[in-house]
Amino acid sequence: MTAQDSIDFLDVRVLDGGLATELERRGCDLSGPLWSAHVLDSAPATLAALHLDYLRAGADCIATASYQISPLGYRALGFDAHRAALASADGLRRSVALAEEARARYAAENPRPTRIAASLGPYGAALHNGAEYHGRYDIDFDELVAFHTRRLAVLADTNADLIAFETIPSLQEAEAIVRALEPFPQIAAWLSFTCRDALHVAHGEPLAACAEALADVPQLVAIGINCTAPHLILPLLAEALRGSARRKPLVVYPNSGETWDAATRTWQGTGRTPDFGDRARAWFAAGAHAVGGCCRTGPAHIAAVAGILKERARSSAG
């Protein structure tokens, strides 16, 4: 993994967009317990093409298809404990390798530097039941630390540039992640929360308190908000800035505004994203350092974000 002290996160301004939901739109079946990681076996070329599309759209950083990879997922597929651990480690490594292949193809077209973030979801994502959207787990703190440590131990030996801890629902799980990072001082990461309203993360803690708790963690290069409705981002940015006192860059990558129904395994509501570029302009102005998209967004949304930064650069030059 790229050494923490060589990561210049200030160069990362545009993140990629939704991975799993865009893969579904392109015809992939993600109905199993590994979610987007199923395509590592079933449709690797489709995944590589999507990574490349995001880079071509202007993303400075692409996230791997590893959000839901864990031994728990492979146990749900019928693997015994030993084989599940081996398969999980192999899946994590292959997700990074596939992103590397896409980045190499893009580098032949455009020499600008880009990053690979190894995506890791919360414990709730591994349960495959929507628990990441409430964070109420039947697991203690030390078990949470062990869960995240096992995956970090694998990714530490890959060529990912950093870790993206995504859709974290609670302060307790964020603190467990910080503890899990400690044996791997070379690893840099960002950590983003999913939020239930304009003030609170999904489990109920104030986002400002979460940001304050993380603002001085040396291995975190950024903190932020993801998989949250776009209309909540501006007030949540204000809360994150209030808590962090600008000690960390802030990343935001909302979903389309639809909500996931874990019982029916469908998206409910209507996405409100035609004005994604205009919203991104406001998020940058409000203090976001990097902007991207989460579920139900795609390359067109990321192109709109990149376009806003180009527009800002032209205005500054003029």
Secondary structure, DSSP 8 states (H G I E B T S, - for coil): ---GGG--GGG--BB---SHHHHHHTT----STTGGGGHHHH-HHHHHHHHHHHHHHT-SEEE-S-TT-SHHHHHHTT--HHHHHHHHHHHHHHHHHHHHHHHHHHHTT-----EEEEEE--HHHHHTSSGGGT---S--HHHHHHHHHHHHHHHTTS--SEEEEEEE--HHHHHHHHHHHTT-TT--EEEEE-BSSSSBBTTS-BHHHHHHHHTT-TTEEEEEEESS-GGGHHHHHHHHHHHHTTSS-EEEE---S-EEETTTTEEES----TTHHHHHHHHHHTT-SEE---TT--HHHHHHHHHHHHHHHHHHH-
